[in-house]
Amino acid sequence: MNQQLFEAVDNYICNLIATEDDALKATIESIETNGIPQISICASQGKFLQVLAKLCNAKRILEIGTLAGYSTIWMARVLPKDGKLISLEYEPLHAKVAAENIKRAGLENIVEIQTGAALDLLPKLVKDGTAPFDMIFIDADKPPYAEYFQWALKLSRPGTLIVADNVIREGKVLNENHEDDRVTGVHRFNKLLAATKEVTASIIQTIGAKEHDGMAIAVVN
């Protein structure tokens, strides 16, 4: 088993059930054109999120970390016409590019991008009495993952699905004293997830084009 095989299998899955249309391909191109880090989920993961959104009959989705809007598009496409996806993005350039990609995909009436630090925007959503979300996807900077999760719980209801990406970091989370704050951030999140009695949760390892990582999946009790 090797990375070349993992990528080949990922391509097989994508070609079979997670094909990218012009809007998704243009989103990937916009990442390269604008010098944005290529850290989006892959197509098979996008389709997985789409399936999860369908499973929980999502009408309202919160996304923490927009980047160029690739995952946003995958999830927003299964929302009803009166659905809503709010995506939080720290970098103004990323938010601008994402808005263009979302408009190209015809989703500008469903998706709202809020620009700023998530730890500033999340408390405001709570203070403003924002209605609970049906699904929350966390895929932003890793050090404050635990705090993102705590705010996600405040914006949830029983049955809300919370998904957090990149929580295995190629197995580096096994080292509790790792020097990378991204690793220690997700390690802290994983421990909090395990200790949180308000959710039923698990973590799945993922392999493929994005190498070895994992997603945490939690349902609010």
N, C-alpha and C positions, 0 to 999 in steps of 0.2 A: 504494500500500500504506500503510495507517495502522492505528493502534491499534484503532479501531472495527471494522475488518475482521478483525484478528487475534482480537479477542474474539468476533466472530460465528462465525468458523471454530471457535474453541475450544468455543463453545456447541454447534455442530453435532456436533463429535466427542463431547462429553459426552452429548448427548441420544441419540446413536446407540449408543455402546459403553461409556460411562462414567457411567451414570446413578447418582445418589445415592439410597440407601434412607433410611428414617427415622433410622437410627442415625447415618449420616454427616451428614444434615441437622441433626440435633440437636447433633452435635459442632460444626458451624459456628456454630449458634446459641449454644452455650455459650461460645464465644470472645468473642462480642459481649456476652453477659450478664455475663461475669466481667471485662470490661475487659482481655482479653488481646490483644496485638497480632495483627492479622489477617495473619500471614505464613506460613500453612500453604501447602503445595502445592495446586494446583487438582485437580479431579476427573480430568482427562485425564492429569495427571502421576501421580496415585495409581494409575490403571489401568496406566500404563506401568511403575511400580514392581512392581505385581502380576504383570504379564507377565514382568518380569525375574526375579522370585522363582520363578515357575513354570519358566522356562528353565533356571535353575541347580538345579532340584529342591531348593530350600531346605527344610531342616528346622530350621535354627537361624539366626536373624537378630539382628543387633545394630543398634540405632538410636541414633545420637548426636544428641539433641535431640528431645524428645517433643512439646513445646508442649501442645496439647489432645488429642493422640492421633489426629488425622485420618489422617496417613500410616501410623501404627501399625496402624490398623484395616484399611486397604487391604492392607497386606502380610501381616498375621496371618491374614487370611481364606483365604489359599491354603496355609497350613501344615497338615500332618497333625495329627490329634488329639494325637499325642505330640510335636508340634513345640514350639519355644520361641522367643519374641521377647523380648529384653531391651532395654529402652529407658532411656536415661540423660537425666535432666532436672534442670537446676540450680534452677529456681524451684519452691518447694513448692506454690504456688497452681496452677501449670500441672500439676504432677504429680497433685494432688488432682482437678482437673477432668478430666484425662486418664483417671484410674482410674475415675471415674464413667462416662465415655463408653465406655470399654473394657468395663466391666461391662454397660452397656446393650446393647452389641453382642454380648454373650455370649462374650467372648474372655478373661475374667479367668483362666481356667485355662491359657492359652497365653502371655499377656503378663505380664511382670514389669517394673515401673517401679522404677528405682533413682534416688533423689534425692540430688543433690550435684553438685559440679563434675566434669565429665567427666575432666579431667586428674588428678583424685584417684581416680575410680572405675575408669578404664581400667587403671592400674597394678595396682589391687587384683584386677581380673579376671585379669590375667596372673599375678600372684603366687599366686592361688588355684588356678591350673592349669585355668582354664575351658577347656572343649573348644572347638576352632576353630569359627568361624561360617561358614556357607555364603554369606551375604550380609551386607554391612555398609552402612548408609545414613547418611551424614554430612550433617546439616542443622541445625547449631547456630550459635553465635556464630562469626563469620568469622576474627577475628585468629589463633586457634590452629588453623586448619584443617590446616596442615602437621603440627602435633604430633598432631592426631587421626588423620591418615593414618598416621603412623609407628606409633602404637599399634594402629591397625587391622591393619597388617601383622603385628604380633606375635600377633594374635588370629585369624589367617587360616591357610589351608592352600592347597596348590596347587589352583587352580580357584575359590577364593573370589572372589565378585564384590563390588567396592567401588564405591559410587556416592556422589558428592558433589554437592550442589545449590548453585545460586547462584554459579557460578564465572566468570561473564562480567560481571555487574553492569552491564548496559546498555552494554557495550563500554568501561566505564571502566578495565578491566584493561589497556588499551592504554597508559595513562599510568602508568609505573613509579613516578612521584613523586607520585601522588595523595595528597591529605591525609586521605582517609577510611580509617580503619584496617580497615574491612571490605573495601575494595578491595585495599589492600596485603596483607591477610591471604590472600585468595584468589589474588592474583598470586603470592605466595610459595608457596602450595600448588601452583599450576599448574606452576611451575618445578621444584618437587620431584618432582611427578608425572612430568614429562618426563624427569627425570634418574634415576628409579628403575628399575633394570634388572630388578627382581624382578617387575614387572608388565607386561602388555600393555595399553595404555590409549589412550583418545581422549576428546575433548571435543565435545559436540554443542551447537549454539546452540538455544535454545528461545524461541519467541514465543507469545503468546496472552494469556489473562486476566492472567497474571503479567508481561506486557510482555516485554522483551528480556533474556534471561539465558542460562544454560547449565548442563549437567550433565556432570560428568566420570564416565567409566565405565572401570573397570580390572579386569582379571582377573589374579589372582596366578599366576605361571608355575609 
